[in-house]
Amino acid sequence: MSIFTEKVGMTRRQFLKGSGMLAVAVIVTGVFA
């Protein structure tokens, strides 16, 4: 059970990091556009 929650936490963290990077990319392109 703890292994499953750890996996979910890792995927959630990776998703948050990915969405954050995407938001930064959108902001940067919007500024330079």
N, C-alpha and C positions, 0 to 999 in steps of 0.2 A: 504494500500500500504506500509506504513512504517513497519507494522508488518511483511509483506512478506519479505522485504529487511532485517529486523532484523533476521528472520529465516535463510535466505540465508547466511548472515554474520556469524551466529553461526555455521551453518553446514560447511562453508568454513574454519572457524577457527578450528573446530574439525578435519576436514580432514587434515589441515596443521599440527596440533599437532600430529595426528596419523601417517602421513608420516614421520614426524621428528623423532618420537619414533622408527619407523620401520628402518629408516636410521641409527640411533644410535645402534639399535640391530644388524644390519648387520655389522657395523663397529666393534662392540665389538666381535662378533663371528668371524669375519675375523682376528682380532688381536690374539684371543686366539686359533684359529684353528691351 
